[in-house]
Each structure stands twice: as structure tokens, then as C-alpha cells.
Amino acid sequence: MSITDPIADLLTRIRNAWKVKKNIIVVPYSHVKIAILKIFKEKNIVKTIKLKEENNKKFLIVYLNYINNNPPFEDLIRASKPGRRVYMGYRDLRPVRGGYGFRIISTSRGIMLDSEAKKRKLGGEVICEVI
């Protein structure tokens, strides 16, 4: 069984864990997921990320962060999907939720926050929005 959208799967696992106040999730390894999780770590959504290898398969063990027993953000929304890609130029990048949220964008210089992409004058594919 293969997942058609592994990033959406990652976001859904985090959302579901938030709903049941789960501290640890396990996701299959990929470079893109590592880049997204590093941004989540910067934004205090994730405490730590550990790599585990079992039977030649790599997994990421993700420890989620809670603030006063509540998730740090309301929702994780997958913007660009396999059937419908969403792109934004750096001029189109506006603050999400008046600056309380953020976007993760895949640019030619790697995966980064929308604020960083705007500073560097880079556009790209909008991976997700965190509100």
C-alpha cells in the first residue's frame, strides 16, 4: 500500500494526535518531511524528531509540543495537493491570519517559511498553512 500524498498524511497524523492529546507519532521517513518537521520545531509545534531504522525501513519518531495541554496552533491545512498544485510568487505572500499563522513553501532554494521566502524574493509551491 502506498500513500498518494505523504505530506497530507503527516499533517493528518499530527492533527489526529492533537485531538486525542497524544505526545508521540511515528511517520515514514522522507527528506521533505524532515524539512517540514524542522520548521515545525522552530515554531514549537514539535519538541524533538528522532530517526529510527527497522528492517531497512526508516521512520521518524515525532514528539509533539503542547502549551497548557492544548495544541500550539488550531489547524494544519494542506494547500497544494497532487491533483491541484498551488503556487505563489513572493509578491503574493501575505501574512496568514494577520501574522498569527504561517505558510510552508517549497522554493528553488529549499523548503522554508513564507516570511523567509518573501525576504529572499522567492516564490514557490505552497505546501501547507498553519493557523
C-alpha angles and dihedrals in degrees: 000000000000127000114233094206113028094176092055087049091054092049091047092051090052093047092048091048090052091053093056095034092243116170101200133045130178120214133175113263125258135150092239092053090050090053092048093046091050089057089047088052090053089052094047095246090117127038101195140351122212129187118223125185121201127168092346090307122114124217134183118225106206122196110204125217124226129192112213088342091304130107113263092236135028102234147355112220124194105222104177115047132183090256096043122029118201119207130183132190117222090254090059094054106110126171115277114236092353092305097313093102134042143205129230112219131191106220134173086264095053138272114323147148119282091244091055092046091051091051091051091044093239129143128191149135115329105230099182147333123229115204 
